[in-house]
Each structure stands twice: as C-alpha cells, then as structure tokens.
Amino acid sequence: MHFDLFNGDADGILSLLQLRLAKPKSSTLITGVKRDIQLLKRVNAVAGDSITVLDISLDKNAEPLALLLQAGVTVEYFDHHQADKLTPHPNLTAHINTAANCCTALLVDNYLAGRYRRWAIVAAYGDNVVAVADKLAKQAGLTNRQAQQLRELGTLLNYNSYGDSVSDLHIAPTQLFSQLLPYACPLDFIAASDSPFRFLQQAFAEDMALAQQIQPLHVGEHSAVYDLGSQPWSRRISGVFGNTLANRYPRRAHAVLTGNADGSHRVSVRAPLANKIGADTLCSQFVGGGGRQAAAGINRLPAAQLSQFIQALINQYS
C-alpha cells in the first residue's frame, strides 16, 4: 500500500497535487486542518509499504517515523519546517529546506524540474512567500492579472485550512485535493463553472470583514497582538489575517489569537517580512509551540501566560 500524508493547507495540498499530476498513484490520503501535523502516528503501514510526507514537521513526527522505518516502510519526506531530529536511514529520502523564503511546494517544484510551476506559485502565494512567488510568476510569463488570480487562489486555499477540526472548514482537505486534481493549470481551475473558487471568495470576504473590526490587544512600532475570540469564523480567518497584517506592516511582527474550548489561546505568529526570523524561537519558549523562522504558533497558551507571551513578543522584536 501507499500512503500520502499532507498538511491540509495550500502548501501541503498543492505539493501533493504537483506530485500526483506528474506521478499518478493510488494511495490512502491522510490529512487534516493546518495544525493537525502529527499524521505519521495515524499510518497503519507494514514492511513493503511506502509513504510520501508533505509539509508536516519531521520533529513533531520523529518517533512514529523511526518506528515505521525500522518496520521496513519506505518514506519520502518533503518539508520546510524544523528537522533537528532528522536521522539518516536507508528507507528514508528527505527533501528538507528550512529557509524562510522556501515552502514545501517549491521543493516539489524543484524535484519535478518546474513541470507544474504555476501550482507551485499558487502555493508560495498561499504560504505568504510573496516575493518568491512574484519572481516566479514573472519568469513564467504570467500577466499581472494572472499573477493576482494565482495569489488570490493561494490565499483562499490557505484560508480553508484553518480550524480546530475539519468541521470548521468550508471544504475538507481531501475533498479539495480531489477537486483540484483534474486541473494541470490553476487558471483553468479558477475559470471552471463548477469550481469552488467563487464560493471560497465570498466566504473569505465575510470572515475577513469580521476580523477587520477587531481592535488589537497590543500595538507598537515593532509588534502587535490581536484576539479574534472563539468562533468558527475567527479560527478560519486567523492565519490569513496574520498574513494580511504582515504584508500591510512589513516591519512589524504579529500574533493572532483564537480561543480554545478550555479557555486557552491558540496563537499564530508572523515575523516581520523585513526580518523573517525569530517566530520559531519565540513560540518554542512555550509548551506546544514551534514552527518556522517566518511563521510559527502555539497550540494551547494558558490564559494566565498571555501577558508573558506579549512581553516575550515585544522583547523578541524590539
């Protein structure tokens, strides 16, 4: 058997899309919402089986990965998150780059020699690697309007990945992948009469309008913090709202909070675009925190630690 494991965001879905457009393969799909990254523990694989992993932290999956490799399962791993626990193994092929201006879809694009470059551009836009996406769009000969269409699509696909569970999302990631798979070009997907593009457009606009009414808990020259509360719309918009703030204020770090059922906060951090480092260092100071230099998060920040977190954010980017 073969298993495809992928993050449910734009980067994860479009990384797998590129691979399966180039190399069609029957597989069992395992994914979830954006923060659902401990996917390898859900794989029931045996010797002779194979797994492709896309856009989930190796460090967060190190233990089940080691067990699967020891059991004789072959694994190919594409990712751009922390991989300090990466250990060479004959059954493991790893394509990992943790640079701030990289995303998993760009690693797959390089692996496939640019065969489905337009989908990689969509993913880069969705992951807020905008400068790289703009450069690739120009190199690909896209018009400004086409590039903007790909940017909007990437934003919408990423927006659809945020939530506490798949029930918070408008479209389940496995369903969305299946809807994208018939299209070798994202512009064709956007233009298709049965595409969910326009549905996501409207839903995104409604959620963003609510987020833009929220006043910050803290705002300064170098950092800002927003608490969106605990509603399905706030969970859906949290990540893309953070990207929007990062693009609007490129010299400021941003933290966007949403509420968990136990009263704790889920935290999404964006480093300043002008200095895309430190988000992982900041979040790793708190239990359950981690991520990348440019973007990181904390799954459950106790309410009692909110002031401590805000001060840590200020100190990190002062």
Summary of the structure (lengths in Angstrom):
residues: 318
radius of gyration: 18.7
end to end distance: 50.9
largest distance: 55.2
contacts: 1133
relative contact order: 0.11
helix: 44%
strand: 17%
